[in-house]
Amino acid sequence: MSDTFKILIAYDGSNFADAALDDLRSAGLPQTVEALVLSVAEVWLPPQKNGEPPVFVVPELKAHYEENLEVFAAARDLAEAAARRVGTMFPNWTITAEATYGSAAWEILFRAEDFKPDLIVVGAQGVVGLKELLIGSVAQKIVTEAPCSVRVARGRVEVEPSPARLIVGYDGTAGADRAVASIAERQWAPGTEVRVVLVQDTALIRKSFEIEDEHVERIGRSVADRLEGAGLKASLAIVEGNPKSLIVGEAKTFGADAIFLGATRFDDVLTKYLLGSVASAIVTRAHCSVEIVRGKRGQDFKIP
């Protein structure tokens, strides 16, 4: 198995997709990456036989087919333009552009099964409501069902480039450990800050399981120390309440550029990895990029 980090970038030419490309600069990604930029034309094209176009009895069907070919060609142009843009940002990356057709979410997931990326990057295209930003159905499906980590990217608004500010939600699970390990493995700019947010649902639950405050703080401090050892400026926030709202609120207060969360893992063949309700709510409502981390080659970090 190759150790090269692989990224699948879903690109549709929207402002959200462009923001996702810009967001790559602040994701702590390696200098050597194999990247695939994929654009999906949401049209149907009948299969060709021996490279020959299909024969249509009805002229209207032929005209519709030719229109869809133009849409597909435009999707290919989008992918190639995005690949060139990524190449200017990361000249050491190996970048390929592809286009396909069909249902966007399904085609991205299907291509991921074959390409086997470590990370899928998708823009947070959705609806801006009165109180929150809702991600689109395509991004939601990819986040929920992808076999690897997924970054729902929202662009940074800044006057001058600055080191990233990260939040990692930690609850002591294996998924949270993977999120911590993922941050520690990345190559961040000097001055990058990360805040470990350890949320206790209620004091009653904690006392019911006889978990002492000192033990909770020790766990959180161990995570922060691990990140400090990776060269990051790490701090710890222990809060009590609903993690769905507290982690999003902490990210706003901290001015975070990204939130890292662990996915929930199920070991049966049918479910594999699913998104927990907390992670689903955060990826939907966060003002910044959110990365859902799934296991990578057994490199889990364990709290002593």
FITI-668620 format. One line per 3 residues: number of its first residue (from 0); for each residue x, y, z of N, C-alpha, C. Coordinates in steps of 0.05 Angstrom, whole numbers. Layout:
NUM) X,Y,Z,X,Y,Z,X,Y,Z ~ ...
END
This chain:
0) 17,-24,0,0,0,0,17,25,0 ~ 11,44,-18,26,69,-19,21,86,5 ~ 42,101,14,39,119,36,32,147,26
3) 29,151,0,23,178,-10,-5,186,-2 ~ -8,210,9,-34,220,17,-51,225,-8 ~ -75,216,-8,-93,218,-31,-117,235,-25
6) -124,253,-42,-147,271,-38,-165,270,-62 ~ -190,268,-58,-210,271,-79,-225,297,-74 ~ -223,315,-94,-235,342,-92,-260,343,-109
9) -283,345,-98,-308,348,-113,-311,377,-121 ~ -314,382,-147,-315,410,-157,-337,414,-177 ~ -354,434,-172,-377,440,-190,-376,468,-201
12) -355,483,-196,-353,510,-207,-367,532,-191 ~ -381,525,-169,-395,544,-153,-376,560,-135 ~ -387,581,-123,-371,596,-104,-363,579,-80
15) -381,560,-72,-374,542,-50,-351,524,-58 ~ -351,514,-83,-329,497,-91,-303,513,-93 ~ -304,538,-102,-280,554,-103,-269,559,-75
18) -288,564,-56,-279,568,-28,-266,542,-17 ~ -275,519,-26,-263,494,-17,-234,492,-28 ~ -229,501,-52,-202,501,-63,-184,519,-46
21) -194,543,-40,-178,562,-24,-173,551,4 ~ -192,536,14,-190,525,41,-167,504,43 ~ -160,493,21,-138,473,21,-112,484,33
24) -108,511,29,-84,523,39,-82,522,69 ~ -104,521,83,-104,522,112,-112,495,125 ~ -108,474,109,-116,447,119,-92,431,129
27) -68,442,129,-45,428,139,-37,403,123 ~ -42,404,97,-38,381,80,-8,377,73 ~ 0,352,66,28,347,60,37,360,35
30) 63,362,31,74,373,6,71,354,-17 ~ 71,328,-11,68,307,-32,40,295,-29 ~ 24,299,-49,-4,290,-49,-11,280,-77
33) -27,259,-79,-40,251,-104,-69,260,-102 ~ -75,280,-119,-102,292,-118,-117,286,-143 ~ -143,281,-140,-161,277,-162,-183,298,-160
36) -186,315,-180,-208,335,-181,-230,322,-199 ~ -254,320,-187,-276,306,-201,-299,325,-203 ~ -309,329,-228,-333,344,-233,-354,325,-244
39) -379,328,-235,-401,311,-244,-421,327,-259 ~ -427,319,-284,-448,330,-300,-474,315,-292 ~ -493,329,-282,-518,315,-273,-536,312,-296
42) -527,295,-315,-543,288,-339,-541,258,-343 ~ -557,247,-361,-555,219,-368,-545,216,-397 ~ -526,198,-401,-515,193,-427,-517,162,-432
45) -529,154,-454,-529,125,-459,-501,114,-465 ~ -496,89,-459,-469,78,-464,-463,77,-494 ~ -438,81,-501,-430,79,-529,-420,50,-535
48) -425,41,-558,-416,14,-566,-393,17,-586 ~ -370,6,-579,-346,7,-596,-338,36,-603 ~ -343,54,-583,-336,81,-586,-354,97,-605
51) -375,85,-615,-393,98,-634,-417,110,-618 ~ -426,134,-626,-449,146,-612,-474,130,-618 ~ -493,130,-599,-517,115,-603,-534,126,-626
54) -551,108,-637,-569,116,-659,-596,121,-648 ~ -607,145,-654,-633,152,-644,-654,153,-667 ~ -676,141,-662,-698,141,-681,-712,168,-681
57) -715,179,-657,-730,205,-654,-709,227,-654 ~ -711,247,-671,-692,269,-672,-690,285,-646 ~ -712,287,-631,-711,302,-606,-693,289,-586
60) -692,262,-586,-674,248,-568,-645,253,-575 ~ -639,254,-601,-612,260,-609,-604,288,-601 ~ -622,307,-603,-615,334,-596,-611,336,-565
63) -627,321,-550,-623,321,-521,-597,308,-514 ~ -589,287,-528,-564,274,-523,-540,293,-529 ~ -542,308,-551,-521,326,-557,-518,349,-537
66) -541,358,-526,-541,378,-505,-527,367,-480 ~ -533,342,-474,-520,330,-450,-490,326,-454 ~ -482,321,-479,-453,319,-485,-439,346,-480
69) -453,368,-486,-441,394,-481,-439,399,-451 ~ -459,390,-436,-458,394,-407,-434,377,-395 ~ -431,353,-406,-409,336,-397,-382,348,-404
72) -380,360,-428,-355,373,-436,-349,397,-418 ~ -370,412,-410,-366,434,-392,-356,425,-365 ~ -367,402,-355,-358,391,-330,-328,384,-331
75) -320,372,-354,-291,366,-357,-274,391,-357 ~ -284,412,-370,-269,437,-370,-266,448,-341 ~ -288,446,-326,-288,456,-298,-266,441,-282
78) -266,414,-285,-247,398,-270,-218,405,-277 ~ -213,409,-303,-186,415,-312,-178,443,-302 ~ -196,462,-302,-189,489,-293,-184,489,-263
81) -200,473,-248,-195,471,-219,-169,457,-213 ~ -162,437,-229,-137,423,-225,-113,442,-230 ~ -115,459,-250,-94,478,-255,-91,497,-231
84) -114,506,-221,-114,524,-198,-101,511,-173 ~ -108,486,-168,-95,472,-146,-66,469,-150 ~ -58,464,-176,-30,461,-182,-13,485,-177
87) -25,509,-180,-10,534,-174,-6,537,-144 ~ -25,527,-128,-23,528,-99,-3,507,-88 ~ -3,483,-101,13,461,-91,28,449,-114
90) 51,462,-122,65,453,-146,77,425,-144 ~ 80,415,-119,92,388,-116,71,366,-117 ~ 46,373,-118,25,352,-119,23,340,-147
93) 14,315,-147,7,302,-172,-24,304,-175 ~ -33,318,-196,-61,325,-197,-73,315,-223 ~ -96,302,-221,-111,291,-244,-139,303,-244
96) -149,310,-268,-176,320,-270,-193,300,-285 ~ -217,295,-275,-236,277,-288,-264,289,-287 ~ -280,280,-306,-309,287,-306,-325,261,-310
99) -348,260,-298,-366,238,-302,-394,249,-303 ~ -414,232,-304,-442,241,-306,-459,223,-289 ~ -482,235,-280,-500,220,-264,-508,236,-239
102) -516,223,-218,-522,235,-192,-496,243,-178 ~ -493,269,-171,-467,279,-161,-457,263,-137 ~ -474,260,-116,-465,247,-92,-457,218,-97
105) -474,204,-112,-468,176,-118,-443,172,-134 ~ -439,189,-154,-415,187,-171,-389,193,-155 ~ -390,212,-137,-367,219,-121,-361,195,-102
108) -381,184,-90,-377,161,-72,-367,137,-87 ~ -378,133,-111,-369,110,-128,-340,113,-136 ~ -332,137,-143,-304,142,-151,-286,139,-128
111) -295,146,-104,-279,144,-80,-273,114,-73 ~ -292,97,-79,-288,68,-74,-265,57,-90 ~ -261,68,-114,-240,59,-132,-214,74,-127
114) -215,100,-123,-191,117,-119,-179,113,-91 ~ -196,107,-72,-188,102,-44,-173,126,-32 ~ -186,149,-31,-173,173,-20,-171,171,10
117) -152,186,22,-152,190,51,-171,212,59 ~ -177,230,40,-195,252,46,-210,261,22 ~ -236,266,25,-253,278,5,-259,307,13
120) -255,325,-5,-261,354,0,-285,362,-16 ~ -304,374,-2,-329,382,-15,-337,410,-5 ~ -347,427,-22,-356,453,-13,-383,451,2
123) -387,470,19,-411,469,37,-435,482,23 ~ -440,474,-2,-463,487,-16,-489,481,-2 ~ -504,501,4,-529,497,18,-546,522,20
126) -562,524,40,-581,546,44,-573,562,68 ~ -571,588,66,-566,605,89,-593,613,101 ~ -597,604,126,-622,610,140,-618,634,158
129) -638,639,175,-636,662,193,-615,658,215 ~ -611,633,223,-593,629,246,-570,610,239 ~ -571,596,217,-550,576,212,-546,571,182
132) -523,560,175,-517,552,148,-522,522,145 ~ -540,515,127,-545,487,123,-530,477,99 ~ -516,455,101,-502,444,78,-521,430,60
135) -514,428,34,-531,416,14,-533,386,17 ~ -552,375,2,-557,346,4,-534,329,-6 ~ -520,340,-27,-497,325,-38,-475,323,-17
138) -468,346,-4,-447,345,16,-456,328,40 ~ -481,329,48,-491,314,71,-488,284,65 ~ -495,275,41,-493,247,34,-464,237,34
141) -447,254,23,-418,246,22,-407,245,51 ~ -413,264,67,-403,265,95,-413,240,110 ~ -438,232,105,-449,210,120,-439,183,110
144) -435,179,84,-431,153,73,-403,148,62 ~ -386,168,62,-359,164,51,-343,143,67 ~ -326,128,53,-309,108,67,-284,120,79
147) -280,146,78,-256,159,87,-263,185,101 ~ -243,200,109,-248,226,121,-259,245,100 ~ -276,264,110,-288,284,92,-285,312,104
150) -277,331,87,-274,359,96,-296,375,82 ~ -315,385,97,-335,403,87,-323,431,90 ~ -315,443,67,-298,467,68,-315,492,65
153) -310,511,83,-321,538,81,-297,557,80 ~ -296,575,62,-273,592,58,-268,611,81 ~ -242,618,84,-234,637,105,-239,666,95
156) -247,683,113,-250,711,107,-228,726,122 ~ -207,735,107,-185,747,120,-172,768,102 ~ -159,788,114,-144,808,99,-116,798,92
159) -103,786,111,-76,775,107,-75,746,116 ~ -59,730,103,-56,702,111,-47,700,140 ~ -58,681,155,-51,677,183,-51,648,189
162) -37,640,210,-37,611,218,-66,603,225 ~ -71,577,220,-98,566,224,-104,565,254 ~ -130,567,260,-140,563,287,-160,540,286
165) -155,519,302,-169,494,299,-184,487,325 ~ -206,474,322,-221,462,345,-222,432,341 ~ -217,416,361,-221,388,360,-240,380,383
168) -263,369,375,-282,359,395,-273,332,405 ~ -271,329,432,-260,305,443,-278,293,464 ~ -284,267,461,-302,253,480,-290,227,490
171) -265,221,484,-252,197,494,-256,173,476 ~ -271,175,455,-277,152,438,-254,148,418 ~ -254,124,405,-233,119,385,-235,138,362
174) -259,147,355,-262,166,333,-249,193,340 ~ -253,202,365,-240,227,374,-210,224,374 ~ -200,201,382,-171,196,381,-160,198,353
177) -176,188,333,-167,190,305,-166,219,296 ~ -186,235,306,-186,264,299,-161,278,309 ~ -153,271,334,-129,283,346,-104,274,330
180) -103,248,324,-80,238,309,-78,251,281 ~ -101,256,268,-101,268,242,-89,296,244 ~ -97,312,264,-85,339,267,-55,337,272
183) -47,319,290,-19,317,297,-1,309,273 ~ -13,294,254,2,284,231,6,306,209 ~ -11,326,209,-11,346,188,13,364,190
186) 18,380,170,40,399,168,29,427,170 ~ 28,438,194,16,464,199,37,486,198 ~ 27,510,191,45,533,191,52,540,220
189) 76,552,225,83,560,252,62,579,263 ~ 56,575,289,36,592,302,8,581,301 ~ 4,558,288,-23,546,287,-32,539,315
192) -57,545,321,-68,540,348,-91,520,346 ~ -92,503,366,-114,484,367,-125,484,396 ~ -151,484,397,-165,483,424,-180,456,426
195) -173,441,446,-187,416,452,-212,423,468 ~ -235,416,457,-261,421,471,-272,394,481 ~ -271,392,507,-281,367,520,-308,374,533
198) -330,363,522,-357,370,531,-367,348,549 ~ -376,355,572,-390,337,590,-420,343,588 ~ -435,323,581,-464,328,577,-477,340,601
201) -474,327,624,-485,338,649,-468,328,672 ~ -468,343,694,-453,334,718,-466,309,729 ~ -493,306,726,-507,283,736,-497,257,724
204) -494,258,697,-484,234,683,-456,228,691 ~ -439,248,694,-411,244,702,-409,232,729 ~ -426,242,748,-425,231,775,-437,202,776
207) -456,197,759,-468,170,758,-447,149,751 ~ -428,156,734,-408,138,726,-382,142,742 ~ -384,158,763,-362,162,782,-337,173,767
210) -341,191,750,-319,204,736,-312,230,750 ~ -288,231,761,-280,254,777,-271,277,758 ~ -274,301,768,-265,325,752,-236,323,745
213) -220,313,764,-191,311,759,-185,292,737 ~ -200,270,735,-196,251,713,-203,263,686 ~ -225,278,685,-233,291,660,-212,310,651
216) -201,326,670,-181,345,663,-155,331,654 ~ -149,309,667,-124,295,659,-127,284,630 ~ -150,274,623,-154,265,596,-151,288,576
219) -164,310,582,-162,333,564,-134,344,562 ~ -120,344,584,-92,354,585,-74,335,568 ~ -79,309,569,-63,290,554,-66,295,524
222) -90,301,516,-95,308,488,-80,333,480 ~ -83,354,496,-70,379,490,-39,376,490 ~ -28,360,508,0,355,508,10,341,483
225) -7,322,474,-1,308,449,2,327,425 ~ -16,346,424,-16,366,403,7,386,406 ~ 13,393,431,36,410,436,61,396,427
228) 63,370,431,86,355,422,89,354,392 ~ 67,359,378,68,360,348,74,388,338 ~ 81,407,356,89,433,348,66,454,347
231) 43,447,358,20,465,357,17,480,383 ~ 5,503,383,-3,517,407,-30,506,416 ~ -30,491,437,-55,477,445,-66,488,472
234) -92,489,473,-106,497,497,-129,478,502 ~ -140,479,526,-161,460,533,-185,476,544 ~ -208,468,535,-233,479,545,-251,456,553
237) -258,456,579,-277,435,589,-303,449,595 ~ -324,441,580,-350,455,583,-371,434,588 ~ -393,443,598,-415,425,606,-441,433,592
240) -454,414,579,-479,420,566,-481,404,541 ~ -495,414,521,-501,400,496,-478,404,476 ~ -463,383,469,-440,386,451,-447,397,424
243) -472,392,415,-479,402,388,-477,432,386 ~ -486,446,407,-485,475,407,-459,486,419 ~ -448,472,438,-424,483,452,-400,483,434
246) -396,462,419,-372,461,401,-374,482,379 ~ -398,485,368,-402,506,348,-397,534,360 ~ -408,538,384,-404,563,398,-375,569,405
249) -361,548,414,-333,551,421,-317,558,396 ~ -324,546,373,-310,552,348,-314,581,340 ~ -338,591,344,-342,620,338,-326,638,356
252) -327,632,382,-312,648,402,-282,647,396 ~ -272,624,389,-244,620,385,-235,631,358 ~ -254,637,340,-247,646,313,-235,623,297
255) -246,599,300,-235,575,287,-238,576,257 ~ -218,565,243,-219,561,215,-230,533,208 ~ -228,515,227,-237,487,221,-243,473,248
258) -262,455,247,-268,437,269,-262,409,261 ~ -248,394,277,-242,366,272,-259,348,291 ~ -273,328,279,-289,310,295,-285,282,285
261) -288,263,304,-286,235,297,-313,224,289 ~ -313,206,269,-338,193,260,-343,169,279 ~ -368,161,280,-376,138,296,-372,113,279
264) -359,93,291,-354,69,276,-371,45,286 ~ -382,31,266,-396,6,271,-381,-16,257 ~ -377,-39,270,-360,-59,259,-374,-79,240
267) -400,-78,238,-413,-97,220,-408,-88,191 ~ -411,-107,172,-404,-102,144,-423,-82,132 ~ -448,-81,139,-467,-64,126,-463,-34,133
270) -458,-28,158,-458,0,166,-430,13,164 ~ -409,-2,169,-381,9,168,-380,34,186 ~ -378,58,173,-376,83,188,-402,99,184
273) -413,109,205,-436,127,203,-430,153,218 ~ -445,173,212,-441,199,226,-460,200,250 ~ -449,206,273,-465,209,297,-481,235,296
276) -501,236,314,-519,260,313,-504,285,320 ~ -485,283,339,-470,307,346,-454,318,322 ~ -439,300,309,-422,308,287,-440,318,264
279) -463,305,259,-481,314,238,-491,342,243 ~ -498,348,268,-508,375,274,-486,396,271 ~ -461,389,279,-439,408,278,-432,414,249
282) -430,394,232,-422,398,205,-443,414,190 ~ -468,413,199,-490,428,187,-490,457,195 ~ -483,463,221,-487,489,232,-462,506,235
285) -439,494,232,-414,508,237,-410,531,217 ~ -397,552,226,-391,575,209,-365,570,193 ~ -350,550,201,-323,545,189,-323,517,177
288) -300,510,166,-297,484,154,-299,463,176 ~ -309,439,169,-311,417,188,-299,392,175 ~ -281,379,189,-270,354,179,-278,331,196
291) -292,312,183,-300,287,196,-279,266,191 ~ -266,257,212,-242,240,210,-250,211,214 ~ -243,195,194,-246,166,196,-219,153,196
294) -217,129,204,-191,116,209,-173,116,185 ~ -147,119,190,-127,119,169,-104,100,176 ~ -104,77,164,-82,59,165,-73,52,194
297) -92,51,212,-85,41,239,-69,60,256 ~ -68,85,249,-50,104,264,-66,118,286 ~ -81,103,302,-97,115,323,-79,124,346
300) -87,146,359,-73,157,383,-89,148,407 ~ -76,137,427,-89,127,450,-81,144,475 ~ -102,151,490,-97,166,515,-88,147,537
303) -67,153,551,-57,135,572,-76,133,595
END
